[in-house]
């Protein structure tokens, strides 16, 4: 929320795949919090594409690059349709 309040176009949250994280339950907590965040953002009229959660392991560099590029492209499309909320 703070990043969006400060004017960032979007936020990408990346974490270990569920069941494989050495923090054991951190990614499960993140998934629950992300669901709540999306509901709050929808109520505020902020498009879903501005915040994204992805499970990416350290060995998935290609996936990381793909996800970042998709996120950037989606944010660019949003900017052409609806200017950033500030």
Biopython code that builds the backbone (N, CA, C, O; Angstrom):
import numpy as np
from Bio.PDB.StructureBuilder import StructureBuilder

atoms = [
    (1, "UNK", "N", (0.826, -1.191, 0.000)),
    (1, "UNK", "CA", (0.000, 0.000, 0.000)),
    (1, "UNK", "C", (0.867, 1.250, 0.000)),
    (1, "UNK", "O", (0.584, 2.212, -0.714)),
    (2, "UNK", "N", (1.915, 1.231, 0.796)),
    (2, "UNK", "CA", (2.767, 2.412, 0.907)),
    (2, "UNK", "C", (3.404, 2.759, -0.442)),
    (2, "UNK", "O", (3.488, 3.931, -0.807)),
    (3, "UNK", "N", (3.849, 1.750, -1.171)),
    (3, "UNK", "CA", (4.467, 2.006, -2.477)),
    (3, "UNK", "C", (3.470, 2.662, -3.425)),
    (3, "UNK", "O", (3.826, 3.599, -4.140)),
    (4, "UNK", "N", (2.240, 2.191, -3.442)),
    (4, "UNK", "CA", (1.221, 2.783, -4.307)),
    (4, "UNK", "C", (0.869, 4.195, -3.846)),
    (4, "UNK", "O", (0.666, 5.091, -4.665)),
    (5, "UNK", "N", (0.799, 4.387, -2.528)),
    (5, "UNK", "CA", (0.526, 5.725, -1.989)),
    (5, "UNK", "C", (1.613, 6.712, -2.396)),
    (5, "UNK", "O", (1.337, 7.889, -2.629)),
    (6, "UNK", "N", (2.850, 6.227, -2.481)),
    (6, "UNK", "CA", (3.974, 7.097, -2.814)),
    (6, "UNK", "C", (4.137, 7.307, -4.317)),
    (6, "UNK", "O", (5.047, 8.008, -4.758)),
    (7, "UNK", "N", (3.248, 6.693, -5.099)),
    (7, "UNK", "CA", (3.267, 6.950, -6.527)),
    (7, "UNK", "C", (3.876, 5.885, -7.411)),
    (7, "UNK", "O", (3.973, 6.071, -8.624)),
    (8, "UNK", "N", (4.288, 4.771, -6.829)),
    (8, "UNK", "CA", (4.819, 3.691, -7.659)),
    (8, "UNK", "C", (3.695, 3.163, -8.548)),
    (8, "UNK", "O", (2.538, 3.101, -8.134)),
    (9, "UNK", "N", (4.052, 2.787, -9.768)),
    (9, "UNK", "CA", (3.052, 2.286, -10.715)),
    (9, "UNK", "C", (2.513, 0.924, -10.308)),
    (9, "UNK", "O", (1.343, 0.624, -10.547)),
    (10, "UNK", "N", (3.349, 0.101, -9.699)),
    (10, "UNK", "CA", (2.921, -1.237, -9.327)),
    (10, "UNK", "C", (3.900, -1.879, -8.363)),
    (10, "UNK", "O", (4.981, -1.355, -8.096)),
    (11, "UNK", "N", (3.485, -3.035, -7.846)),
    (11, "UNK", "CA", (4.300, -3.764, -6.886)),
    (11, "UNK", "C", (4.296, -5.239, -7.269)),
    (11, "UNK", "O", (3.236, -5.828, -7.482)),
    (12, "UNK", "N", (5.487, -5.832, -7.357)),
    (12, "UNK", "CA", (5.628, -7.251, -7.618)),
    (12, "UNK", "C", (6.130, -7.907, -6.341)),
    (12, "UNK", "O", (7.182, -7.542, -5.817)),
    (13, "UNK", "N", (5.379, -8.866, -5.851)),
    (13, "UNK", "CA", (5.758, -9.622, -4.665)),
    (13, "UNK", "C", (6.169, -11.007, -5.148)),
    (13, "UNK", "O", (5.366, -11.708, -5.765)),
    (14, "UNK", "N", (7.397, -11.407, -4.880)),
    (14, "UNK", "CA", (7.877, -12.720, -5.302)),
    (14, "UNK", "C", (8.325, -13.508, -4.085)),
    (14, "UNK", "O", (8.950, -12.969, -3.171)),
    (15, "UNK", "N", (8.000, -14.776, -4.086)),
    (15, "UNK", "CA", (8.381, -15.623, -2.975)),
    (15, "UNK", "C", (8.603, -17.056, -3.414)),
    (15, "UNK", "O", (8.325, -17.423, -4.555)),
    (16, "UNK", "N", (9.105, -17.852, -2.499)),
    (16, "UNK", "CA", (9.327, -19.271, -2.759)),
    (16, "UNK", "C", (8.004, -19.971, -3.040)),
    (16, "UNK", "O", (6.945, -19.538, -2.588)),
    (17, "UNK", "N", (8.088, -21.047, -3.785)),
    (17, "UNK", "CA", (6.896, -21.859, -4.018)),
    (17, "UNK", "C", (6.412, -22.427, -2.681)),
    (17, "UNK", "O", (7.227, -22.854, -1.863)),
    (18, "UNK", "N", (5.093, -22.434, -2.451)),
    (18, "UNK", "CA", (4.572, -23.007, -1.197)),
    (18, "UNK", "C", (5.084, -24.439, -0.993)),
    (18, "UNK", "O", (5.098, -25.258, -1.912)),
    (19, "UNK", "N", (5.499, -24.701, 0.238)),
    (19, "UNK", "CA", (6.009, -26.018, 0.587)),
    (19, "UNK", "C", (7.502, -26.184, 0.367)),
    (19, "UNK", "O", (8.070, -27.214, 0.730)),
    (20, "UNK", "N", (8.147, -25.182, -0.226)),
    (20, "UNK", "CA", (9.585, -25.307, -0.501)),
    (20, "UNK", "C", (10.417, -24.226, 0.175)),
    (20, "UNK", "O", (11.635, -24.189, -0.003)),
    (21, "UNK", "N", (9.801, -23.370, 0.928)),
    (21, "UNK", "CA", (10.499, -22.232, 1.521)),
    (21, "UNK", "C", (11.138, -22.615, 2.859)),
    (21, "UNK", "O", (10.513, -23.289, 3.678)),
    (22, "UNK", "N", (12.375, -22.188, 3.077)),
    (22, "UNK", "CA", (13.024, -22.495, 4.356)),
    (22, "UNK", "C", (12.427, -21.695, 5.508)),
    (22, "UNK", "O", (12.705, -21.980, 6.673)),
    (23, "UNK", "N", (11.608, -20.693, 5.188)),
    (23, "UNK", "CA", (10.900, -19.968, 6.234)),
    (23, "UNK", "C", (9.617, -20.684, 6.633)),
    (23, "UNK", "O", (8.892, -20.206, 7.506)),
    (24, "UNK", "N", (9.330, -21.799, 6.022)),
    (24, "UNK", "CA", (8.245, -22.740, 6.292)),
    (24, "UNK", "C", (6.868, -22.171, 5.992)),
    (24, "UNK", "O", (6.173, -22.695, 5.121)),
    (25, "UNK", "N", (6.452, -21.122, 6.680)),
    (25, "UNK", "CA", (5.078, -20.633, 6.501)),
    (25, "UNK", "C", (4.993, -19.216, 5.950)),
    (25, "UNK", "O", (3.893, -18.686, 5.793)),
    (26, "UNK", "N", (6.109, -18.604, 5.657)),
    (26, "UNK", "CA", (6.107, -17.216, 5.185)),
    (26, "UNK", "C", (5.317, -17.021, 3.913)),
    (26, "UNK", "O", (4.596, -16.033, 3.774)),
    (27, "UNK", "N", (5.444, -17.962, 2.969)),
    (27, "UNK", "CA", (4.724, -17.791, 1.714)),
    (27, "UNK", "C", (3.225, -18.016, 1.882)),
    (27, "UNK", "O", (2.429, -17.429, 1.148)),
    (28, "UNK", "N", (2.829, -18.851, 2.828)),
    (28, "UNK", "CA", (1.404, -19.034, 3.105)),
    (28, "UNK", "C", (0.810, -17.759, 3.711)),
    (28, "UNK", "O", (-0.305, -17.357, 3.378)),
    (29, "UNK", "N", (1.577, -17.137, 4.603)),
    (29, "UNK", "CA", (1.146, -15.856, 5.184)),
    (29, "UNK", "C", (1.034, -14.791, 4.102)),
    (29, "UNK", "O", (0.073, -14.022, 4.070)),
    (30, "UNK", "N", (2.021, -14.754, 3.220)),
    (30, "UNK", "CA", (2.016, -13.778, 2.133)),
    (30, "UNK", "C", (0.788, -13.972, 1.243)),
    (30, "UNK", "O", (0.169, -12.993, 0.827)),
    (31, "UNK", "N", (0.435, -15.202, 0.953)),
    (31, "UNK", "CA", (-0.734, -15.478, 0.101)),
    (31, "UNK", "C", (-2.012, -14.983, 0.759)),
    (31, "UNK", "O", (-2.869, -14.409, 0.087)),
    (32, "UNK", "N", (-2.152, -15.195, 2.053)),
    (32, "UNK", "CA", (-3.346, -14.711, 2.771)),
    (32, "UNK", "C", (-3.390, -13.184, 2.797)),
    (32, "UNK", "O", (-4.442, -12.585, 2.578)),
    (33, "UNK", "N", (-2.267, -12.572, 3.060)),
    (33, "UNK", "CA", (-2.210, -11.112, 3.095)),
    (33, "UNK", "C", (-2.458, -10.514, 1.713)),
    (33, "UNK", "O", (-3.091, -9.465, 1.587)),
    (34, "UNK", "N", (-1.958, -11.187, 0.680)),
    (34, "UNK", "CA", (-2.160, -10.717, -0.683)),
    (34, "UNK", "C", (-3.645, -10.735, -1.046)),
    (34, "UNK", "O", (-4.138, -9.813, -1.695)),
    (35, "UNK", "N", (-4.346, -11.769, -0.634)),
    (35, "UNK", "CA", (-5.789, -11.852, -0.908)),
    (35, "UNK", "C", (-6.522, -10.678, -0.252)),
    (35, "UNK", "O", (-7.408, -10.077, -0.860)),
    (36, "UNK", "N", (-6.156, -10.361, 0.963)),
    (36, "UNK", "CA", (-6.772, -9.216, 1.653)),
    (36, "UNK", "C", (-6.413, -7.904, 0.962)),
    (36, "UNK", "O", (-7.266, -7.033, 0.793)),
    (37, "UNK", "N", (-5.169, -7.767, 0.570)),
    (37, "UNK", "CA", (-4.716, -6.554, -0.112)),
    (37, "UNK", "C", (-5.487, -6.339, -1.405)),
    (37, "UNK", "O", (-5.922, -5.222, -1.687)),
    (38, "UNK", "N", (-5.663, -7.390, -2.193)),
    (38, "UNK", "CA", (-6.389, -7.255, -3.468)),
    (38, "UNK", "C", (-7.818, -6.799, -3.224)),
    (38, "UNK", "O", (-8.337, -5.964, -3.966)),
    (39, "UNK", "N", (-8.457, -7.336, -2.195)),
    (39, "UNK", "CA", (-9.832, -6.903, -1.888)),
    (39, "UNK", "C", (-9.864, -5.429, -1.523)),
    (39, "UNK", "O", (-10.746, -4.694, -1.967)),
    (40, "UNK", "N", (-8.908, -4.998, -0.720)),
    (40, "UNK", "CA", (-8.849, -3.582, -0.330)),
    (40, "UNK", "C", (-8.626, -2.699, -1.551)),
    (40, "UNK", "O", (-9.286, -1.671, -1.704)),
    (41, "UNK", "N", (-7.701, -3.094, -2.418)),
    (41, "UNK", "CA", (-7.399, -2.293, -3.599)),
    (41, "UNK", "C", (-8.603, -2.200, -4.529)),
    (41, "UNK", "O", (-8.868, -1.139, -5.093)),
    (42, "UNK", "N", (-9.330, -3.298, -4.692)),
    (42, "UNK", "CA", (-10.536, -3.282, -5.534)),
    (42, "UNK", "C", (-11.559, -2.305, -4.973)),
    (42, "UNK", "O", (-12.186, -1.558, -5.724)),
    (43, "UNK", "N", (-11.728, -2.310, -3.650)),
    (43, "UNK", "CA", (-12.681, -1.389, -3.023)),
    (43, "UNK", "C", (-12.256, 0.058, -3.225)),
    (43, "UNK", "O", (-13.095, 0.958, -3.239)),
    (44, "UNK", "N", (-10.964, 0.281, -3.381)),
    (44, "UNK", "CA", (-10.453, 1.635, -3.585)),
    (44, "UNK", "C", (-10.406, 2.002, -5.065)),
    (44, "UNK", "O", (-10.041, 3.126, -5.412)),
    (45, "UNK", "N", (-10.774, 1.063, -5.944)),
    (45, "UNK", "CA", (-10.782, 1.338, -7.374)),
    (45, "UNK", "C", (-9.424, 1.225, -8.051)),
    (45, "UNK", "O", (-9.229, 1.747, -9.148)),
    (46, "UNK", "N", (-8.491, 0.551, -7.405)),
    (46, "UNK", "CA", (-7.151, 0.380, -7.971)),
    (46, "UNK", "C", (-7.121, -0.936, -8.744)),
    (46, "UNK", "O", (-7.467, -1.981, -8.193)),
    (47, "UNK", "N", (-6.712, -0.899, -10.007)),
    (47, "UNK", "CA", (-6.723, -2.102, -10.842)),
    (47, "UNK", "C", (-5.852, -3.238, -10.283)),
    (47, "UNK", "O", (-4.778, -3.002, -9.729)),
    (48, "UNK", "N", (-6.341, -4.466, -10.441)),
    (48, "UNK", "CA", (-5.613, -5.653, -9.968)),
    (48, "UNK", "C", (-4.205, -5.749, -10.529)),
    (48, "UNK", "O", (-3.303, -6.257, -9.864)),
    (49, "UNK", "N", (-4.013, -5.263, -11.748)),
    (49, "UNK", "CA", (-2.718, -5.399, -12.409)),
    (49, "UNK", "C", (-1.601, -4.600, -11.738)),
    (49, "UNK", "O", (-0.428, -4.799, -12.052)),
    (50, "UNK", "N", (-1.944, -3.721, -10.841)),
    (50, "UNK", "CA", (-0.913, -2.904, -10.176)),
    (50, "UNK", "C", (-0.145, -3.682, -9.104)),
    (50, "UNK", "O", (0.947, -3.276, -8.707)),
    (51, "UNK", "N", (-0.711, -4.795, -8.639)),
    (51, "UNK", "CA", (-0.048, -5.602, -7.612)),
    (51, "UNK", "C", (-0.099, -7.058, -8.049)),
    (51, "UNK", "O", (-1.151, -7.556, -8.448)),
    (52, "UNK", "N", (1.037, -7.737, -7.972)),
    (52, "UNK", "CA", (1.107, -9.123, -8.443)),
    (52, "UNK", "C", (1.931, -9.963, -7.475)),
    (52, "UNK", "O", (2.959, -9.516, -6.964)),
    (53, "UNK", "N", (1.469, -11.175, -7.233)),
    (53, "UNK", "CA", (2.186, -12.148, -6.399)),
    (53, "UNK", "C", (2.584, -13.321, -7.279)),
    (53, "UNK", "O", (1.753, -13.880, -7.994)),
    (54, "UNK", "N", (3.849, -13.689, -7.225)),
    (54, "UNK", "CA", (4.358, -14.820, -8.009)),
    (54, "UNK", "C", (5.262, -15.687, -7.149)),
    (54, "UNK", "O", (6.036, -15.186, -6.334)),
    (55, "UNK", "N", (5.150, -16.994, -7.344)),
    (55, "UNK", "CA", (6.050, -17.934, -6.681)),
    (55, "UNK", "C", (7.181, -18.241, -7.660)),
    (55, "UNK", "O", (6.952, -18.802, -8.732)),
    (56, "UNK", "N", (8.395, -17.870, -7.282)),
    (56, "UNK", "CA", (9.562, -18.054, -8.150)),
    (56, "UNK", "C", (10.739, -18.527, -7.292)),
    (56, "UNK", "O", (11.119, -17.869, -6.324)),
    (57, "UNK", "N", (11.301, -19.667, -7.661)),
    (57, "UNK", "CA", (12.460, -20.155, -6.910)),
    (57, "UNK", "C", (13.732, -19.489, -7.430)),
    (57, "UNK", "O", (13.738, -18.883, -8.501)),
    (58, "UNK", "N", (14.798, -19.609, -6.659)),
    (58, "UNK", "CA", (16.075, -19.001, -7.045)),
    (58, "UNK", "C", (16.608, -19.587, -8.344)),
    (58, "UNK", "O", (17.390, -18.935, -9.036)),
    (59, "UNK", "N", (16.206, -20.792, -8.685)),
    (59, "UNK", "CA", (16.699, -21.430, -9.914)),
    (59, "UNK", "C", (15.868, -21.079, -11.149)),
    (59, "UNK", "O", (16.169, -21.553, -12.245)),
    (60, "UNK", "N", (14.840, -20.264, -10.993)),
    (60, "UNK", "CA", (13.949, -19.921, -12.091)),
    (60, "UNK", "C", (14.201, -18.509, -12.618)),
    (60, "UNK", "O", (13.296, -17.674, -12.645)),
    (61, "UNK", "N", (15.422, -18.259, -13.028)),
    (61, "UNK", "CA", (15.750, -16.908, -13.501)),
    (61, "UNK", "C", (14.962, -16.535, -14.751)),
    (61, "UNK", "O", (14.563, -15.380, -14.907)),
    (62, "UNK", "N", (14.732, -17.492, -15.640)),
    (62, "UNK", "CA", (13.950, -17.204, -16.845)),
    (62, "UNK", "C", (12.527, -16.789, -16.492)),
    (62, "UNK", "O", (11.968, -15.871, -17.093)),
    (63, "UNK", "N", (11.949, -17.477, -15.510)),
    (63, "UNK", "CA", (10.591, -17.132, -15.086)),
    (63, "UNK", "C", (10.573, -15.731, -14.474)),
    (63, "UNK", "O", (9.645, -14.959, -14.716)),
    (64, "UNK", "N", (11.589, -15.403, -13.687)),
    (64, "UNK", "CA", (11.661, -14.083, -13.075)),
    (64, "UNK", "C", (11.675, -12.992, -14.141)),
    (64, "UNK", "O", (10.937, -12.011, -14.048)),
    (65, "UNK", "N", (12.516, -13.173, -15.147)),
    (65, "UNK", "CA", (12.605, -12.196, -16.240)),
    (65, "UNK", "C", (11.253, -12.060, -16.939)),
    (65, "UNK", "O", (10.807, -10.948, -17.218)),
    (66, "UNK", "N", (10.611, -13.176, -17.219)),
    (66, "UNK", "CA", (9.307, -13.164, -17.885)),
    (66, "UNK", "C", (8.270, -12.424, -17.059)),
    (66, "UNK", "O", (7.532, -11.591, -17.586)),
    (67, "UNK", "N", (8.209, -12.719, -15.778)),
    (67, "UNK", "CA", (7.228, -12.092, -14.887)),
    (67, "UNK", "C", (7.456, -10.584, -14.800)),
    (67, "UNK", "O", (6.503, -9.807, -14.861)),
    (68, "UNK", "N", (8.712, -10.170, -14.659)),
    (68, "UNK", "CA", (9.010, -8.734, -14.574)),
    (68, "UNK", "C", (8.619, -8.044, -15.879)),
    (68, "UNK", "O", (8.003, -6.979, -15.854)),
    (69, "UNK", "N", (8.968, -8.634, -17.007)),
    (69, "UNK", "CA", (8.614, -8.033, -18.295)),
    (69, "UNK", "C", (7.104, -7.953, -18.483)),
    (69, "UNK", "O", (6.599, -6.948, -18.985)),
    (70, "UNK", "N", (6.372, -8.997, -18.087)),
    (70, "UNK", "CA", (4.908, -8.964, -18.171)),
    (70, "UNK", "C", (4.332, -7.867, -17.288)),
    (70, "UNK", "O", (3.414, -7.151, -17.687)),
    (71, "UNK", "N", (4.877, -7.744, -16.092)),
    (71, "UNK", "CA", (4.382, -6.731, -15.152)),
    (71, "UNK", "C", (4.598, -5.332, -15.732)),
    (71, "UNK", "O", (3.693, -4.498, -15.700)),
    (72, "UNK", "N", (5.774, -5.082, -16.251)),
    (72, "UNK", "CA", (6.077, -3.767, -16.832)),
    (72, "UNK", "C", (5.139, -3.477, -18.002)),
    (72, "UNK", "O", (4.597, -2.377, -18.108)),
    (73, "UNK", "N", (4.950, -4.454, -18.869)),
    (73, "UNK", "CA", (4.074, -4.263, -20.033)),
    (73, "UNK", "C", (2.633, -3.991, -19.600)),
    (73, "UNK", "O", (1.970, -3.118, -20.159)),
    (74, "UNK", "N", (2.153, -4.735, -18.613)),
    (74, "UNK", "CA", (0.788, -4.514, -18.116)),
    (74, "UNK", "C", (0.633, -3.136, -17.495)),
    (74, "UNK", "O", (-0.404, -2.493, -17.661)),
    (75, "UNK", "N", (1.652, -2.678, -16.784)),
    (75, "UNK", "CA", (1.588, -1.339, -16.183)),
    (75, "UNK", "C", (1.610, -0.257, -17.261)),
    (75, "UNK", "O", (0.928, 0.760, -17.137)),
    (76, "UNK", "N", (2.382, -0.474, -18.304)),
    (76, "UNK", "CA", (2.404, 0.488, -19.410)),
    (76, "UNK", "C", (1.039, 0.583, -20.077)),
    (76, "UNK", "O", (0.580, 1.675, -20.409)),
    (77, "UNK", "N", (0.397, -0.553, -20.271)),
    (77, "UNK", "CA", (-0.945, -0.564, -20.865)),
    (77, "UNK", "C", (-1.931, 0.168, -19.983)),
    (77, "UNK", "O", (-2.795, 0.891, -20.478)),
    (78, "UNK", "N", (-1.807, -0.016, -18.671)),
    (78, "UNK", "CA", (-2.707, 0.682, -17.735)),
    (78, "UNK", "C", (-2.536, 2.188, -17.847)),
    (78, "UNK", "O", (-3.515, 2.933, -17.796)),
    (79, "UNK", "N", (-1.306, 2.635, -18.000)),
    (79, "UNK", "CA", (-1.031, 4.071, -18.075)),
    (79, "UNK", "C", (-1.646, 4.700, -19.309)),
    (79, "UNK", "O", (-2.011, 5.875, -19.290)),
    (80, "UNK", "N", (-1.766, 3.927, -20.390)),
    (80, "UNK", "CA", (-2.366, 4.485, -21.590)),
    (80, "UNK", "C", (-3.878, 4.524, -21.492)),
    (80, "UNK", "O", (-4.530, 5.326, -22.160)),
    (81, "UNK", "N", (-4.440, 3.653, -20.654)),
    (81, "UNK", "CA", (-5.899, 3.605, -20.485)),
    (81, "UNK", "C", (-6.356, 4.557, -19.390)),
    (81, "UNK", "O", (-7.283, 5.344, -19.583)),
    (82, "UNK", "N", (-5.696, 4.478, -18.235)),
    (82, "UNK", "CA", (-6.082, 5.327, -17.099)),
    (82, "UNK", "C", (-4.817, 5.851, -16.423)),
    (82, "UNK", "O", (-4.028, 5.054, -15.914)),
    (83, "UNK", "N", (-4.605, 7.141, -16.405)),
    (83, "UNK", "CA", (-3.422, 7.695, -15.753)),
    (83, "UNK", "C", (-3.336, 7.276, -14.285)),
    (83, "UNK", "O", (-4.342, 6.972, -13.643)),
    (84, "UNK", "N", (-2.127, 7.270, -13.788)),
    (84, "UNK", "CA", (-1.855, 6.851, -12.418)),
    (84, "UNK", "C", (-2.655, 7.677, -11.413)),
    (84, "UNK", "O", (-2.809, 8.890, -11.552)),
    (85, "UNK", "N", (-3.161, 6.971, -10.392)),
    (85, "UNK", "CA", (-3.869, 7.649, -9.302)),
    (85, "UNK", "C", (-2.852, 8.211, -8.335)),
    (85, "UNK", "O", (-1.933, 7.501, -7.929)),
    (86, "UNK", "N", (-2.992, 9.456, -7.959)),
    (86, "UNK", "CA", (-2.066, 10.044, -6.972)),
    (86, "UNK", "C", (-2.847, 10.775, -5.929)),
    (86, "UNK", "O", (-2.263, 11.343, -5.006)),
]
sb = StructureBuilder()
sb.init_structure("model")
sb.init_model(0)
sb.init_chain("A")
sb.init_seg("    ")
for serial, (resi, resn, name, xyz) in enumerate(atoms, 1):
    if name == "N":
        sb.init_residue(resn, " ", resi, " ")
    sb.init_atom(name, np.array(xyz, "f"), 0.0, 1.0, " ", f" {name:<3s}", serial, name[0])
structure = sb.get_structure()
